[in-house]
Amino acid sequence: MTERTVAGSRVRDLRPLDPFRSIKIKLGVLVGATTTISAVAVWAGLHNDLATRYTLPLSVVIALAVTQLLARGMTSPLREMTAAAQAMARGDYSRRVHATSNDEVGELARAFNRMAEDLGDADRQRRELVANVSHELRTPVSALRAVLENLVDGVTTPDDASLRTALAQTERLGDLVSQLLDLSRVEAGAVPLHRNRFALREFLAACVEQAELAGRDVHYVVDVEPADLTLVADQDRLHQVVANLLDNAARHSPKGGEVVARARGGVGQVQLDVIDEGPGIDPQERLRVFERFHRGGASAHDGGTGLGLAIARWVVDLHHGSIRVAESATGCDIRVIVPQAPSS
């Protein structure tokens, strides 16, 4: 027996047929029970000299009452699913169905609950994405607007400093839009992988050379063992992962600090580590740092968008690999495991 609230009143549904694992067996039991009860009612009426005109209607009424009692419990999950679906159409994803039976209707109810939970999570993520994107766009747009207004109003002159500030905010907007597009393509599975074999030492050296263009006061080290280590993967996509990791490491490293890009060979896989000398990541934050727009304890003005690690995670997932924050004595160690794929 289950209880549910409808229009402020508590309605009880008896479900004596829940132990049966098939809706066909339940229907058979229902038919058998009503037939037996009708026959017993007719026999009792005739045995007690009750007129036929009373016996037959009475047996029909009793059979209908038993059918209503048993059928209501059988169809209760279907009515709950209808009400929950109507609530979801209004944006309420909190409704759940009481799945107590083991038959096809019970399996449908449990699948419906999983679907409702997934839709609720998707709706929550959509709302968070809209709020986070709006927040991230507002900062550079406001700064760029302030610079341009000052230039138009003659408060400041269009000198190199003002133009560089406007350019920096424009570049930040461009980076954010590019990262959002990359993330949407990866999540939609619209990013094909073009695998080829390449040398990791040259690959990491090229990633470091690009990172050095940012002009941050850190020293980069490339460490590959064995020296001729190669990997079969999508070089462009993996470059995106390492570039994001190097950028994060450089931003969180102290001035004059060291950032290490390390690669080690394994059985059927390659381990890539990007290690910095920064404050590290709190153990409670190590899973959340790969979520969109999550920046942990980083400052809101450190230049990051909170999308780099999310993109890295999705690219690594496309390679059927893994990415995590590894244990490190000092600083932060982001470890990527990429399985070796057959040469294409």
ChimeraX attribute file (.defattr): number of C-alpha atoms within 10 A of each C-alpha:
attribute: neighborCount
match mode: 1-to-1
recipient: residues
	/A:1	10
	/A:2	13
	/A:3	11
	/A:4	14
	/A:5	9
	/A:6	9
	/A:7	6
	/A:8	7
	/A:9	8
	/A:10	10
	/A:11	12
	/A:12	13
	/A:13	18
	/A:14	17
	/A:15	19
	/A:16	14
	/A:17	21
	/A:18	19
	/A:19	12
	/A:20	14
	/A:21	15
	/A:22	17
	/A:23	18
	/A:24	12
	/A:25	13
	/A:26	20
	/A:27	15
	/A:28	11
	/A:29	15
	/A:30	18
	/A:31	14
	/A:32	12
	/A:33	16
	/A:34	20
	/A:35	15
	/A:36	13
	/A:37	17
	/A:38	23
	/A:39	16
	/A:40	13
	/A:41	20
	/A:42	21
	/A:43	15
	/A:44	14
	/A:45	18
	/A:46	15
	/A:47	9
	/A:48	9
	/A:49	10
	/A:50	14
	/A:51	10
	/A:52	12
	/A:53	8
	/A:54	12
	/A:55	18
	/A:56	17
	/A:57	14
	/A:58	16
	/A:59	22
	/A:60	18
	/A:61	12
	/A:62	15
	/A:63	21
	/A:64	14
	/A:65	13
	/A:66	17
	/A:67	15
	/A:68	13
	/A:69	15
	/A:70	22
	/A:71	18
	/A:72	17
	/A:73	20
	/A:74	24
	/A:75	13
	/A:76	20
	/A:77	22
	/A:78	17
	/A:79	13
	/A:80	18
	/A:81	19
	/A:82	13
	/A:83	16
	/A:84	21
	/A:85	18
	/A:86	14
	/A:87	14
	/A:88	16
	/A:89	10
	/A:90	9
	/A:91	12
	/A:92	14
	/A:93	22
	/A:94	13
	/A:95	18
	/A:96	19
	/A:97	23
	/A:98	17
	/A:99	21
	/A:100	17
	/A:101	23
	/A:102	17
	/A:103	21
	/A:104	13
	/A:105	20
	/A:106	22
	/A:107	14
	/A:108	17
	/A:109	22
	/A:110	20
	/A:111	14
	/A:112	18
	/A:113	21
	/A:114	13
	/A:115	13
	/A:116	21
	/A:117	16
	/A:118	13
	/A:119	16
	/A:120	18
	/A:121	13
	/A:122	12
	/A:123	15
	/A:124	12
	/A:125	13
	/A:126	12
	/A:127	12
	/A:128	14
	/A:129	14
	/A:130	11
	/A:131	11
	/A:132	17
	/A:133	17
	/A:134	11
	/A:135	11
	/A:136	19
	/A:137	15
	/A:138	13
	/A:139	16
	/A:140	18
	/A:141	16
	/A:142	12
	/A:143	16
	/A:144	19
	/A:145	14
	/A:146	13
	/A:147	19
	/A:148	18
	/A:149	13
	/A:150	14
	/A:151	16
	/A:152	12
	/A:153	9
	/A:154	10
	/A:155	11
	/A:156	13
	/A:157	13
	/A:158	15
	/A:159	9
	/A:160	9
	/A:161	10
	/A:162	17
	/A:163	14
	/A:164	12
	/A:165	14
	/A:166	20
	/A:167	13
	/A:168	15
	/A:169	20
	/A:170	16
	/A:171	13
	/A:172	20
	/A:173	20
	/A:174	12
	/A:175	14
	/A:176	20
	/A:177	14
	/A:178	12
	/A:179	18
	/A:180	18
	/A:181	12
	/A:182	18
	/A:183	21
	/A:184	14
	/A:185	13
	/A:186	18
	/A:187	14
	/A:188	9
	/A:189	11
	/A:190	10
	/A:191	15
	/A:192	11
	/A:193	14
	/A:194	12
	/A:195	18
	/A:196	14
	/A:197	16
	/A:198	16
	/A:199	15
	/A:200	26
	/A:201	21
	/A:202	15
	/A:203	19
	/A:204	22
	/A:205	16
	/A:206	14
	/A:207	21
	/A:208	22
	/A:209	12
	/A:210	13
	/A:211	19
	/A:212	17
	/A:213	8
	/A:214	10
	/A:215	8
	/A:216	16
	/A:217	15
	/A:218	19
	/A:219	16
	/A:220	20
	/A:221	16
	/A:222	18
	/A:223	18
	/A:224	20
	/A:225	12
	/A:226	12
	/A:227	14
	/A:228	12
	/A:229	16
	/A:230	20
	/A:231	23
	/A:232	21
	/A:233	22
	/A:234	19
	/A:235	19
	/A:236	12
	/A:237	21
	/A:238	18
	/A:239	16
	/A:240	16
	/A:241	22
	/A:242	24
	/A:243	21
	/A:244	20
	/A:245	24
	/A:246	24
	/A:247	19
	/A:248	19
	/A:249	26
	/A:250	27
	/A:251	19
	/A:252	19
	/A:253	23
	/A:254	16
	/A:255	14
	/A:256	11
	/A:257	17
	/A:258	19
	/A:259	25
	/A:260	19
	/A:261	24
	/A:262	19
	/A:263	25
	/A:264	18
	/A:265	18
	/A:266	13
	/A:267	7
	/A:268	10
	/A:269	16
	/A:270	20
	/A:271	17
	/A:272	23
	/A:273	23
	/A:274	23
	/A:275	27
	/A:276	30
	/A:277	23
	/A:278	20
	/A:279	13
	/A:280	21
	/A:281	18
	/A:282	13
	/A:283	11
	/A:284	9
	/A:285	14
	/A:286	15
	/A:287	12
	/A:288	15
	/A:289	22
	/A:290	23
	/A:291	15
	/A:292	21
	/A:293	20
	/A:294	19
	/A:295	20
	/A:296	16
	/A:297	12
	/A:298	14
	/A:299	10
	/A:300	13
	/A:301	8
	/A:302	11
	/A:303	12
	/A:304	20
	/A:305	23
	/A:306	23
	/A:307	21
	/A:308	28
	/A:309	24
	/A:310	21
	/A:311	25
	/A:312	26
	/A:313	19
	/A:314	21
	/A:315	25
	/A:316	20
	/A:317	14
	/A:318	18
	/A:319	20
	/A:320	13
	/A:321	18
	/A:322	18
	/A:323	22
	/A:324	16
	/A:325	21
	/A:326	16
	/A:327	14
	/A:328	13
	/A:329	9
	/A:330	12
	/A:331	17
	/A:332	24
	/A:333	26
	/A:334	21
	/A:335	20
	/A:336	23
	/A:337	20
	/A:338	23
	/A:339	20
	/A:340	20
	/A:341	17
	/A:342	11
	/A:343	10
	/A:344	9
